[in-house]
Amino acid sequence: MKKALYSLLAVSIIFASCKKEEDEVVAPVAPSIVGTWSPTSAAVNYSASMAGMILMDTSYTTTSSDPEWEFTDVKFTADGQMIMDGDTIQYSYSGNVLTTTEDGETETNTCTVTSTDMVVILNDTEEEDGMTLTSNVTINHIRQ
């Protein structure tokens, strides 16, 4: 009788611990930044001010068909390397934040990635000779 009870208990445990694959809940996979991305357009804003006075404030949009286009393809590898213009930079991407490290300097930028598009927002403010220089650049990319 004990053997039958143990066998019944063992079989019950086996069936209870097994799940059908269709019943499993799979968490959605976040889009990956790994791959080669080609810039298609950029919205640029530069400004300079001194003692609260705006000396320069210019905004423009440029595309890859413009003769002055200066943006190049960027490749992100699975091992944390970002390759652009022949230079290799360490990167990490998490929670829409792209962090790059080059020559001991770390920079963080907002970066939104889908399966086909990537938008990187670069913001920089510098103080030089009493002047505040600000640049904001939004670069749109497509996956190659």
C-alpha positions as CSV (number, residue, x, y, z in Angstrom):
1,M,0.0,0.0,0.0
2,K,2.9,2.4,0.8
3,K,4.5,1.7,-2.6
4,A,1.2,2.6,-4.4
5,L,0.8,5.7,-2.3
6,Y,4.4,6.8,-3.0
7,S,4.0,6.0,-6.7
8,L,0.8,8.1,-6.8
9,L,2.5,11.0,-5.0
10,A,5.5,10.9,-7.3
11,V,3.4,10.8,-10.4
12,S,1.3,13.7,-9.1
13,I,4.4,15.8,-8.4
14,I,5.8,15.1,-11.9
15,F,2.5,16.2,-13.6
16,A,2.2,19.2,-11.3
17,S,5.7,20.4,-12.0
18,C,5.4,20.1,-15.8
19,K,3.9,22.9,-17.8
20,K,2.9,23.0,-21.4
21,E,4.9,25.3,-23.5
22,E,1.9,27.3,-24.6
23,D,1.0,28.0,-21.0
24,E,4.4,29.7,-20.3
25,V,4.5,33.4,-20.1
26,V,7.5,34.9,-22.0
27,A,8.6,38.4,-21.1
28,P,8.9,40.6,-24.2
29,V,12.5,41.1,-25.5
30,A,13.7,44.7,-25.5
31,P,14.9,45.9,-28.9
32,S,18.7,45.5,-29.2
33,I,21.0,48.3,-30.3
34,V,23.5,45.7,-31.7
35,G,24.0,46.2,-35.4
36,T,24.9,48.9,-38.0
37,W,22.9,52.1,-38.0
38,S,23.0,54.8,-40.8
39,P,22.1,58.4,-39.9
40,T,19.3,59.8,-42.0
41,S,18.6,63.3,-40.5
42,A,19.7,65.5,-37.7
43,A,18.1,68.5,-35.9
44,V,20.8,70.8,-34.6
45,N,20.7,73.7,-32.2
46,Y,23.7,75.8,-31.2
47,S,23.7,78.7,-28.9
48,A,26.2,81.0,-27.2
49,S,25.6,83.4,-24.3
50,M,27.6,85.7,-22.1
51,A,26.5,87.4,-18.9
52,G,22.9,86.4,-19.7
53,M,23.0,87.9,-23.2
54,I,22.4,85.6,-26.2
55,L,25.2,86.0,-28.7
56,M,24.2,83.3,-31.1
57,D,21.2,81.0,-31.4
58,T,20.9,78.9,-34.5
59,S,18.8,75.9,-35.4
60,Y,18.6,73.8,-38.6
61,T,17.8,70.3,-39.8
62,T,20.1,68.5,-42.2
63,T,19.7,65.2,-44.0
64,S,22.1,62.7,-45.5
65,S,21.5,64.1,-49.0
66,D,22.9,67.6,-47.9
67,P,26.4,68.4,-49.1
68,E,27.4,69.5,-45.6
69,W,26.4,66.1,-44.1
70,E,29.0,65.1,-41.5
71,F,27.4,62.1,-39.7
72,T,28.6,58.5,-40.5
73,D,27.4,55.0,-39.9
74,V,27.8,53.6,-36.4
75,K,28.1,49.9,-35.5
76,F,27.3,48.5,-32.1
77,T,28.8,45.0,-31.3
78,A,27.4,42.5,-28.8
79,D,30.6,42.8,-26.8
80,G,30.2,46.5,-25.9
81,Q,32.2,48.1,-28.8
82,M,30.9,51.1,-30.7
83,I,32.7,51.6,-34.0
84,M,32.4,54.9,-35.8
85,D,34.8,56.6,-38.3
86,G,37.4,53.9,-37.6
87,D,37.4,54.6,-33.9
88,T,36.3,52.0,-31.3
89,I,34.6,53.2,-28.1
90,Q,33.2,51.2,-25.2
91,Y,29.4,51.5,-24.7
92,S,26.5,50.2,-22.7
93,Y,22.8,50.6,-23.4
94,S,20.1,50.3,-20.8
95,G,16.8,52.0,-20.2
96,N,17.1,54.4,-23.1
97,V,20.5,55.6,-21.9
98,L,23.5,55.2,-24.1
99,T,26.7,55.4,-22.1
100,T,30.0,55.7,-23.9
101,T,33.5,55.7,-22.5
102,E,36.5,56.9,-24.4
103,D,40.0,57.8,-23.0
104,G,38.6,57.5,-19.5
105,E,35.8,60.0,-20.1
106,T,32.2,58.8,-19.8
107,E,29.3,60.4,-21.6
108,T,25.6,59.6,-21.3
109,N,22.9,60.4,-23.9
110,T,19.3,59.6,-24.4
111,C,18.8,56.9,-27.1
112,T,15.6,55.3,-28.2
113,V,15.8,52.1,-30.3
114,T,13.2,50.1,-32.1
115,S,13.8,47.2,-34.5
116,T,14.3,49.6,-37.4
117,D,15.0,53.0,-36.0
118,M,17.3,54.7,-33.5
119,V,17.2,58.3,-32.2
120,V,20.2,59.6,-30.3
121,I,20.0,63.0,-28.5
122,L,23.3,64.6,-27.7
123,N,23.4,67.6,-25.3
124,D,26.5,69.5,-24.3
125,T,27.1,72.7,-22.4
126,E,30.6,74.2,-22.0
127,E,31.9,77.3,-20.2
128,E,34.7,79.0,-22.0
129,D,36.1,82.5,-21.3
130,G,32.9,83.6,-19.5
131,M,30.8,82.3,-22.5
132,T,28.3,79.5,-22.2
133,L,28.2,77.3,-25.4
134,T,25.3,74.9,-25.7
135,S,24.6,72.3,-28.4
136,N,21.7,70.0,-28.8
137,V,21.7,67.5,-31.6
138,T,19.0,64.8,-32.3
139,I,20.2,62.2,-34.8
140,N,17.8,59.8,-36.5
141,H,19.1,56.5,-37.8
142,I,17.9,53.4,-39.6
143,R,19.1,49.9,-39.1
144,Q,21.2,48.4,-42.0
